[in-house]
């Protein structure tokens, strides 16, 4: 059956097996698990009308399985550690890794009283492990058995810091402020701190200095601490959101009047402090929202009253703003930053219409101002989910899904940062039916599928596991709604292979030298086996890790891929039929005892394709990369000290090193850039820093970060015209009324004499009435946003953001407050 775009009614959760619910969040150190009733809540899903199609059998493959030897089984048994949390009635577990390579894990167990309960609050327990999860100890007494809140109750500092913050669940009415517990020794000891305010959202660490903390109180106050929470200072009122910029620069939006929904009316001010709250600079006003990603500061503004919103960009921390050359957005549309760094931004611009569910992806120049069309009909579901994925194991590779005009959803891939998109190749070990013809490709499930419960995990890759990609997908003419399988690629997405039948949870360990997986939806809802592969998912061995199956809740490992420990979380009924939380940690280090040597590695040219030109073979974004990779047949350990080794060499420029410039598009039947009809015979005029710049181009622009030399070099010319084009220090914004300049008023008074004063008074009276009428007329805007995805250092804080992913595990419905209007 072909999967059509689904529109969800109400909130929904991702089902993890039969007994768990999960939603990965942003913090890579924290993840949470929740016990649920078997079967879970059934969601009502509204779908678009489907074409009249007949379901056909999906293409299949046979997964490669290898037997586990008696010696391997014995070694794994000796290094498998099970912990049962007896007597703990917590309904959710939050797991956080502290530091890098410390082996310290903190677990917060919480249970909240029912809403109709006579008692308020709930109870919690705190556990600590110092051996990568092989054993846990109850340390609740260190915090006086205080009830820690479930939402953002447990936070760990960035990088290798030992800082931990616990937030107590403190009643607002009975206390002047909240209570936090801080630790500077990875949870060995804690210090109680009385806050002068109540938290509205999680405390945010500075990404480099964990001593610097920022928080927003429930009354909109912006609070700073420069000594890891010991002393707090209120530095501003009426704050809506904030984000760290470069260095210690802090950006925040606020409403000077403290009005409700000021962001929806475009009444916010954007301020900046570069000295930790001592002084402030207003960098923009009358904005809807803002975001900071890849060194670029974005604001969404309405230039004139009633006009569509536009994006203004600053690359110098808000000193100067320039209008992004992008289509404007109406109240039904939105912008979304899909990915970005200091060289280029991927921006999704929603198509007009309330239920279009797709838009166009644009790529920017290195200033974030000029944008070129990269991909049309890019899927962006009604629930605000995009499948746009950066394949981090291979430079320049991105995956996403498009919505065809006939309703099919298909996967496309780019190997040169959006310069060109193609369908994925059919997996090598999958045969398509005779009626499929040439329309048979692999299609990858992304965030949209996970949100709808089709797949339990997103595509997985890591820079240390060069070329390795693991993802759920289906083979055919489009994505299928049937049970997905797991596919792997060892070359960054050029070639694929069917790896595991059915949905799984998977994790990359030992820099790609070890891959583990657990079945996501077993028939009876319980699991007792784990699969592992030492050849990047080509073949698998199965290990039975427990005699008593558990209801699966989640699979976790230390952030990054250096570890060789994996933890399986779940629960099973005790003698009193109450569920008991269980964690099983398996240490594979004793199985792979041999350290890899030079003979275990091979030189590998990235982006190499069969039959390519030797001069340009492997050239992507202007240079080649030769990596030192582990041989498939080598069964050894990369180790924690493993560092990816690569050699770079420049390439001559070709057409593939260029995008179509602003005002041009790629013709579908050729590789040439064609001028858009609405910009023909016109030079592009762009306002930069208050001066008008005129651009004349042959239609091509080098891809940002491309390092090619010589070769294909299209003509382009830039001229600065001495014409003032507005105030570059701030974006122009709408005003609900017009004021007469003072100089003009004085000139009128001088010319017409005293007799005109009466007329001026009458006009002023009329003007005042008009101002009173129109000044209070605030248009209502539908929530639409500029979304900042997967940039841990540039997320605008919001009251509902909760941490999670590879590090701290918290699984629940995420918030869309990180989208910019």
N, C-alpha and C positions, 0 to 999 in steps of 0.2 A: 504494500500500500504506500502510495506516495504521501509524504507529510506536507501538509499545507500550513501556512502561517496560523498560529494560534493566538488568540487574544484571551487573556485570563480575566475572570471576574473575581475580584477580591485577592487577598493574600494567599500565597501557597508556599509549601516547603518542599525541599528536595528529599525524597525518600532514600534512606540508606538502608538497604535490606528491608526487613519487615519491621524491625523494632526501632530504628533510629531516624532522626531528622537532622539535616545538616545544611548549613549555608556558610561557605567560606567567605571571610571578610578580608580586610586589608592588611592588618598587622601580621607579618610573616612569622611571628613568634607564638601566636596564641590561637587555639582552636577549642571549640566546646562541643559537647555531646549531650543529647537529651534522650531520656527514656520516653517512649510513646506507646500507645496501645497498638497491638499488632494489627496490621492492615492500614493503620493511619486514617486520617481524614480524607475523604474523597473530594477532589476539587471539581467544581463545575467549570468546564472549559467551553468558551464560545469560539467557534471556528468560522473562517470565511467559507463561502460556498465553494465546494470542490468540483473539479471536472468529473465527468462521468468516466471513471477509469475502472479497470478490472485488476485486482491485485494479482501479481505474478510472483512465483517463488523467487526469493532473493538468492543471489549468487553465494555459494558457500566455499569454505576451505577447510582443510584439516590441520589443526594445531599440532605443532611438533612437541612431543612429550618424551622425556628421557627418564629412565628409572633411577630412583634414589638408592645408592648402594648401602649395604648394612653399616659400613663405616661412617658414611655421611649421616645416616640416621642417628647413629650413636653419638656422634660429635654434636649434632644439633640438639639432641635431647639433653646433653650435658650443659648446653649453653642457652637453654630456654627457661625463662623465669616467669612464673605466674604469681600475681598478687590479687587476692580477693579482698575487697573493702567491706569486711563483715560489719553488719550493724549500721552501715551508712545508708540512710534513706533518701539521699539527695536525688533530685529528679534531673539534675544537670551537672556535668563535670566540665570545668574549664582548665585546659592544660597549657602551661606556658614554659618555654625554654628560657633559661637565664644565662646570658653570656654566650661565648663561642668556644666550644670544646670543653666546657666545664663539666658536662654531664649532669647539670642540675636541672631538675624539672619540678615545678610547683603545680599542684592540682588543687583547685577550689571546687568543693562540692557544695551545692546550694539547694535548698528547698524553700519555696515561697508558700505562705499560707494562702488558702483559697480566698477568692474575693469576698465570699459571703461568710468567711470565718469570723468568729468573735475576736480572735487574737490578730494583732497586726504583725507585719514583718515575716520572719521565718527563721531558719537556722542554716549554719554553714560549717564546713570543716576544711582545714587546710593541711595538705600533705606535701612532703618534700622527698625527692630522690636525688642522690648525689652520684649515682652509678648508671645513668642513662635509662632509668626506668626499670631496673632489675629488682629494686626493692623500694618501698615507700614507708615513711614514718609520719604519724599524726603530730603536727606541730601547732595545733589550734591554741594551745596554752600560751604560745608566744604572743598572741594577739588577744589574750584574755577571753578566748572563745567568742569574740565579737562576731556578730552577723555581718558578713561581707556581701554587698549587693551583687546580684547575678550579672547585671549589665555593667560593663567596664569596671568590674570590681577588682580585677587582677591585671596589672600592667607591668611589663618588663622594659628596661631601658634599651636603647639602641646599641648595636654592635656588641662589643665584648665587655660592656659595662656590667657591674654587679648590682645595679640599682633595681629595686622592685617597689611598686606602690600598690597598696590594698585600699580600697574605698569602702568604708563602713556604710551600711544601710541605716541612715539616721533620719528620723522623722523631722520634717521641715518645721512643723508648727511648734514643737516642743524644744527646739534647739536653735541658738543664734547662728550656728554654722555646722558644717559636716566634720567628720573625723576621717583621717587617713592614717595608714601605718606605712612607714618607709623603712627600707632595708638597703644597706650599702655593702652587704656581704653575701649576696645571693640567697637570702632567706635564712641565714643562721640566726639572726636576731632582728627584731623590729622595734621601731620607735613610734609612739603614738603622737600625732600632731592634730591639734584642734584648729580647724579652719575658721576664718572670719566670714565665711560665705558657704552657700550650698551649691554644689556642682550641678551644672545643667548638662554636662557632657564629659567625656573622658579628659583627664589631664593629658597634655601633649608634651612630649620631650623634644628638646632641640636635637636635630639629627646628628650633631657632632659633639655637643657638650650636654651630657645628661643632667648636669646641675641646673640647667635652665629649663623651667617649666612654665607652661601657659595654660590658663583655664578660663572658662566663661561661667559666671554664676547664673542662677535662675532669674535674677533681675537684670541680666544683660551686662553686668560688669565684666571688664577684662582685667584679669589678675595675672601677675608675674611673680615668680620666685627665682632667685638667682643662687640659692643654696640648697637645692633639692628639697624644697617644700618646708624648710624650717620657718622661714619668714615669707609672707605674701604681701604684695602691694597692689592696690587697685589703681590702675593707670587710665582707665577710660570707662565711660558709661554707654549704654545703648548698643552694645556690640552684637552684631549678627553672626559673623563668622571670621576666621582668621587663618593664616597660613604663614609658615616660615618662608622667607625668600633666601637670597644669597647671604652667606655669612650669618650675622645676627640680625639681619633686617627682618622685621615682622610687619606683615600687611594685615589689615582688618577692615571690615565694613561695619558701619554703624548708622543708626538713624538719629539725627540730632533732636528730633521731637519724640523719639521713642514710640512712634506710631506702629500699630499692628500691620503686618504685611507690607511694610515699606519696600521690601524687595520686589514685590509683585507690581508695585506702582512706579518703580524706578526712582525712588527717593533716597537711596542709600548714598553715603559718602564713603570714599576709600581713603584710608590714612596709612601712613608708613612711619615706623620708628626705627632708627638705625643705632640707637644707643640704649636699647632695652627699657623704653618707656620714659626716658627723661625728657625728650622733645619729640614733637610730632609734625608731620608734613601732610597736608591734604593733597593727594595726587589725582583724585578724580571725584566728581560729584554727580548726583542724579543718575546713578548706575542701577542696573537691575541685579547684577551679580558680577563676580570676578573669579579668576583662577590663576594659578601659577604652576607652570610645568616647563621643564627643559630650559629654564632661564628666561622664559617669556611670561610677561604679566598681561593677562587678558581682562578686558572689561566689556560688558554688554550694555549698550546705551541706546536711547532713542534720540536721534539728532534733532528732530522737530516733532512737535506734539502731533500724535496720531500716525506718525510714520513708522515703518517697520524698524525693528532693532538691528543694529550693526555691531561688529566687533572692532574694538580698538586694541592695539598691541603696543607694549613697551618692552624693549630689550635692554634697558638701562635702569631697571628697578623703579620705574615709574617717573623718571625725570622728564621723559618725552613719550608721547603717544602718537601712533600713526594708525590710520584707518586700514584695516585688513581688506584687501581686494577680494571680497567674497560676496555672494548673493546675500541680500538682506533677508531677515526672518520676520515673518508676521507673528501675531500672537499665538497662532496654532503651530508654529514651527520652533525648532530649537537648533542649537549648535552643540557639537560634542567633540572634545579633544580625545581622539582615539589613542594616540601615542605621540611621543615627542622627546626631543633632546635639544642640545644647543645648536644643532644643525638644521633640523626640519621638524615640522609639525604635521601630523595627519589630522585633518578636521572633517567631521561629518556634518553636512548641512541637510537638514530635513527637507523633503519635498513638500510643496504646498498640499493642504488637505488634512483634515483631522485624522483620517484613517488610511494614510498612504503606506505606513510601515516600511518605508525605504527612503533613501536619499542619495546624495552624491558625496564621495570622498575626494577631498582636495589635499594637495601637498604644498607646503610653503617653501619659500626661499629661506636663506639662512638668517633673514631679519624678521621672519614671521609675518611679512606684509603681503608679498605677492604670492598668489595661490594658483596652482594649475589643477585642472580636473584630472583625477586619477582613476576613479571607478564609479560607474553609474549603477543605479538600482541596488545600492548597498543596503542589506537588510538591517533594520533597526526596529525591533518589535514594539508593539503597543505598550508592553510592560517596561520599556526602557532598557532593553538588553541588546547588546551588540556582540557578534561573534568575532570581532576583530582581534587577532592574536599575533603577537610578536614571537616568532620562533627564535628563542634566544641562543639556541645551540648552533646557529648558522647566521652569519652576518647578512643583513639585507632581506631576510625572508619574513613574509607576513602571510597569514591565512585569514580568510573571512568568507562570508556567505552572501550571495546575491539573491534577490527575489525576482524571478523571471516574470514576464508579462502574463504567462499562462498559469501563474501561481506556484510553480516549482521553485524549490530552494536548492541552490547548487553552490558548491565550494570552489573558490578560485584561490590561486596562490601567486605571489609576486616574489621574485628572487632578487630584485633590484630596487627595493624601497618604494614600491608603488609605481615604478616606471612602466611596467607592463604586467598584466594579469592573465593567467591561463587556468584552465581546468586541471585538476589533479590527474595523474596517470592511474590507470587501473592497477591494483595490486598484482604482483607477479604470480602469486599462487591462487588467484581467483579467476574462474572462468565465467563469462557472462552468457546468458541465454542466446539462442540463435536469433530471436526476434529483437534483440537489443541493437543489433547492427554496430555502428561505431559510437553510438551514444551510451557508452559504458565507462563511468569514471568513479573514482573514490570521492565520497563527500563526507566531510568532517562535522561532527556535532560540537557546538560551542556553548556559549553562555545561554543562548536562547533555548537550547535543548535541555540544559541542566535546570534552568528555571522551570521548564515545563515537565520535569521529572522523566525525561527520555533517557538521560545519561547521568551517571553519578559524578563524573569528573570532567574537567576541561582538558584540552591538549596540554601535554607536559614536555618541557624541554629545559635545559640548563646550560649555561656557557661552558661549564667544566666537562660536560658530556658531549663533545663535539659531534654535530650532525645527527644526534639521536632525537627523535620525536616520537611520542607515544600519544595516541588519540583514539577516541571512539568514532566509528564511522559506518557507512553503508555503501554498497556498490550498486550502481544503476544509473539511471538518467537524472536522479535527484536524490536528496536526503529522504530516507524512509522512516516511517513512524514505527516500524517493527523493531524488535530487540536488537540493539547495536552490538557490534563486535569491536575488538581492540586491534588496531593496526599500528605497525611501527615503520619508521623510516630511519635508515642509518646514514643518509646523505643530505639531511636538511629538507626533505620533502620532494626530491626528484623521483625517487623510486620508493614504493611501499610494499609491505607484505602483511598478509593476515597473520595475526599472532595468537590471539585468544578468542574463543567463541563466547559470546555473551558479554554483558557489562562487568567491569571490574574496577576496583580501586587499585592504583599503582603508585610506585614511588621509585625514584632513581637514587641509588646509593653508590658509594665509592667512586665518584666521578664517572658514573656510567659503567663501571666494571661489574656492577650487580644491579639487577632490576627485580623488584618484588611486586606481587599482585595478590589480591584477595577478591573472590567472587562477590559481586554486589547484591545479586538477587537470587540466592539459592532457593530451591523449591520449598523447603520447610522453614526458611527464614533463619536457620542457624548455620554456623560455620565451625570448622575445626582444622582447616588446612590452609596453607599459604603456598603460593607458587613463587619460584625464583629462577632467574636466568643469568648466566654469566657470559652470554653472547649477544647482548642488546636485544633480547626478546625473540631471537630466532627459534630457540627451543627452551622448554621449561621442565623443571623438576617440581614435584609436589611433596610437601612435608606436612605430616599430621602433628600439629603443635599442642593439642590437648585431647584428653580422653573424654572430657565433658564439653560438648559443643556450646557455643555462646551465641546470643543474639548480637549481631555485628552492629557497632556504632561508628567506628572510624579507624583509619590507619594513619599513624603519625610517625615522624622521624625528626631528628634535629634539623633545623633550617640549613639549607645548602645540601650538598651531596657528598660531604666528606665522611659522614658516619657510616657504620656498618651495622647499626642497631635499628630495628624496626619494632614498633609497638602496635599491637592489635587490641582495640578497646571494644568492650561489649558488656553484657550482663547476662546472668542466668538465675533462675529461681533458687532460693535457699529452701531449707526444710520447712520454713513457715510460709512458703510460697511467695515471699516478697523478693523482688529482684535485687541481686547483689552485683555491684559493679566489679568488673574483672579487667585486668590488663595483662597481656602476655607479651613479654619483650624477648626477641630473638636476636642473639649476637652472632652474626655470620663471620666475624673475624677469625674465629677458631676453625672455621671450615675452609676459608681461603687464607692459609697460613703463609704462603710464599709471597714475598715482595716481588713485584714485577721488575724485570731487568731490561737492559737494552734489547735483548733478543725478543722481547714480548711486544715491542712496538714497531710500527711501520709508518713510512712517510705517506701522507694522503693529501692530494690536491683537492681543496674544496671547490664546489660548483663545477666540477669537471663533468662533461657529458660525452657520450659515445659519438664518435664521428665528427668531433668539433675541430675547428682550425687550431693547429698547434700554437700559433702566435697569440691567439686570444683565449685558448682553453683555460677555463677557471677564472677568467677576468670578470669581476663584478665590482661595480663602483670604483673602477679605475685601478685595481691591483689584484694580484693573486695572493693566495694564502696556502702554504703547505704546513699541515699539522702533523704532529707526532701522536699517532693513535694506537690504542691497544689492539692487538690482533684478536680476531674472533675466537680462535681456538686456544688462546692463552688463558688459563685459569689461574689467576694470581690477583694480588691486591695492589691497587694504586697507592693507597695509604693517605693519611691526612695531609702529608706534605706535598702531595702531587700538585704540580702547576702545569697548565696547558702550555705547550711549546709550539710556536708558530714562526714561520719565515714569510716575509712580505716582499713582493717585487712589483714595480709599477707596470701599467699596461698602456698602450696607445689608445686614444679616445676613439670611440665608435658611436654610431647612432644610439646604441643602448645606454650610453652614458648621459643621455639628455632626455628631459621631459618636454612636453609641449608647453610653451610659454603661456602666460596669461593672455586670454583672448584667442587661443588656438585650441584645437582638439585633435585627437588621434583618429584618423579616418579608419573605419572598420575594415576596409578591404586593402589597406596598405599600412606601411609604417611611417607615413608622412604626416606631419602636423599641418592641419588646414586651419585657415583663419575663420573665426566665427562670423556669421553674417552681420551681426549687430555691431561688430567692431571693425568691419572692413574699411580700409582707407583712412584709418584714424590712428594717430600715435597715442600710446598709453600715457596718460598724465597722472602721476601719483604725488600726493602731498606728503613730503618727508621733512619732519622737523621744521615745519612752517614755510618751506620752500617747495615750489612745484618742480617735480622732476619728470622730464619727458623721455620715454623709453621707445626706441625703435628697434625691432627685433625681426629676425627671419623666422621666428616661430619656435625656437628651441632654447631651452635653459638647462644648464648642467645640473644634474641631481646634486643637492646639497650633500656634502661629505665625500663626493666623488673625487678621487685622486688621480685620474687619468692624465696623461701627458701627450701633447702633440696630436697627430691624427685628425679625426673629424672635428672641425672647429667652425660652427656656424657664426655668421656675423651678428653682432648686436652693438647698440650704441646707446649711451645714456647722456642726457644733457640736462643741466640744471637751469631752469628758466627763472629769471628774476621777477617772479610773481609771488606775492604773499598769499598763502592759502590757509590761513587760520592759525589758531593758537596751538602750538605743538606741545605745550606743557600739560594740557588737559584735553580730553575728548570733548567736542562740542555736544551740548545736551539740550534737550527740549525745555521750553519755558511755557507755562500756561498763559502768559500774557506778554505784551510788548511794552517796553518802557521807552519814552521819548528821551533821547540823549540830552544832557544838560546844555551842551554847547548850542544845540539847535534851539532849545527853549530860550536861551539868552538872545540869540539872533532874532528870533521872532518878536520878543518883547521890545528890543531896540528899534526894530523896523516899524512896527505897527502902533507903538505908543500905548498910552494908558487906556485908550478906548477898548483895546482888545482884552484887557484883564478880565472883564466880566465874562467874555466868551470863553476864555481859558478856564475860569472857575466853573462854568457850566460843563465844559468838556471834561474837567477833572472829576466832577460829580458823576457824570456818566461813566467815566473810566473806572471809578471806585466801585460803582454798582456792578459793572461787568467783571471786575476782578473778584468781587465777593461771590458772584454766581459761578464763574468758570474756575476760580481757584479751588473751590471745594468739589469740583467734579473730577473724581478719580476713576479712570477706566479700570476695569477688571481684566486681568490677563490669565490665561490658562498657564499652568505650571510647565515651563519649558526651560531647558537648561544647557549649559556647557559642561559636559561631563569630563572629569579628570580621572582617567583610568590607570591603575597600576603604577602610580608614582608615589611611593611611600613618603617622600620628603616634600610633596607639594599638594597635599590634600587639604582643602579648606574644611576646617573642623565644623561639625554639625552635631546637633543634640542626639542623633540616633546612630552615629557611626560607632561600630563595635569592631574590635580587632579580631584578626584571624589569618589563617592559611597554613603555610608550611611550619610555622613556629608555634604560635598559641592557637589553639583550635577552638573556635566558637562557631557553632552552626545554627544559624537562624536567618530569618528574612532580613535582607539588607535594605538600606535606605536609599532613596533617590535624591537626597538633599545635596549630593555632591555634583549635581548637574547645574549648569549656569543658564539663567534665562537670557 
